[in-house]
Amino acid sequence: MPTVKIKFAKTTKKVKIKEKNFLGILEPNKIKVDLINEEAIKRALDHPIGSKKLSEIVKPKEKVVIITSDITRPMPSKVVLPLVIDALKESGVKEEKIEIILALGSHRKHTLEEKKYIVGETIFKSQIKITDSDMENCVRLGICNHGTPVDVFRPVVEADRVICLGNIDYHYFAGYSGGIKAIMPGVSSWEAIQANHSNMVKKEAYAGNLTTNPVRLDIDQVSEFIQVDFLVNVILDAKKDVVKVVAGDVIKAHREGCQLLDGLYGVTIKEKADIVITSPGGFPKDINLYQSQKALDNSKHAVKARGIIILVASAMEGFGEEHFKEWMISKTPDEMIQSIEENFILGGHKAAAIARILKKNQIFFVSDLPDDLVISIGFSPFSSVDAAIKESIKALGEDSKIYVIPTGGSVLPISV
């Protein structure tokens, strides 16, 4: 009987599946990895793509902002930041001239402990300023081709140099994360984020699409309104080690990073399963339902119509966004889909994405949320993965086939 380990918050759950039901594990492809973590980052900084080295770009007295991800993202900022700051110091920049901005987008503010966790204790205790972005304190720089306003957090606009950090994953409507997404939506206004995300209803807005994706085209056009001087994007493996890094030009380096991601996480399948067991990949990807949705969206590509998705995610902080919560609790799937098409609401967009899955599949949910709450959003609650599997097979038949996607927030199943 195959046993698969799945991460749940900061723990691990073991999943046992009968041989006759087991269709396989959809996991990252095997790629050549010669350097990891700090060594991989150092190499990328020494060999930037389409750009000079960071130490050759920044001048000693310039004010530098470094934008990096918030607590909901798996970006290992505490590993990347020290090396970036070393490069700045090499060019003569003092700590008091550096500000680290945590890109909240529309997410909540951080606690002091969370800030320390993100940047690491040494940087936290240094003279470097650490700031949460603020949607209410933005400067309008222009309008993108698709009508999205370019509203950027004032300290970013007023800096002499802007550096963007992030990790690259598949994104269910922006195509890929990373790149200048650190600015749009990372440090943008509510109006700008909502306008950009409203393009998700268009058919070209899907995971893995860059060239015709209206959401990503808007994001990348932001580079015409504000100069990003340097990019560092990482790709993580299932253990959260940095296995690939791109640095340099915000567009050129990002594009190369997306190709590297395809080689690692684009997984081809010859058939779809009756049942898919998926996890976002543990903390922080399953910190709330808002973030866990990404694993759901990726897994829909591997399950048959009228099949069952077993989502294994703690969601210890609940929904993660108020509009998302309101829609999930108060609207039917049909109402959510109709509402997002008629009047886009940020937060509601993720509820509508889940609604589209609920129209085709049942969602069994193994989480830390109360059963009555899970039932209220149209999911079926289960206390264990084994119980969810047993009920799924009972519903769909003894010969039902099962895929397991332990890192559902990263792996994109591609039918061939």
Beta strands, then each sheet from edge to edge (+ up, - down):
strand 1: 3-8
strand 2: 11-16
strand 3: 22-25
strand 4: 64-69
strand 5: 98-103
strand 6: 129-132
strand 7: 138-143
strand 8: 149-153
strand 9: 161-167
strand 10: 170-171
strand 11: 175-176
strand 12: 230-236
strand 13: 242-248
strand 14: 266-269
strand 15: 273-278
strand 16: 303-312
strand 17: 362-366
strand 18: 380-382
strand 19: 402-405
strand 20: 412-415
sheet 1: 1+ 2-
sheet 2: 3+ 19+ 15+ 16+ 17+ 18+
sheet 3: 6+ 5+ 4+ 9+ 12+ 13-
sheet 4: 7+ 8-
sheet 5: 10+ 11-
sheet 6: 14+ 20+
end
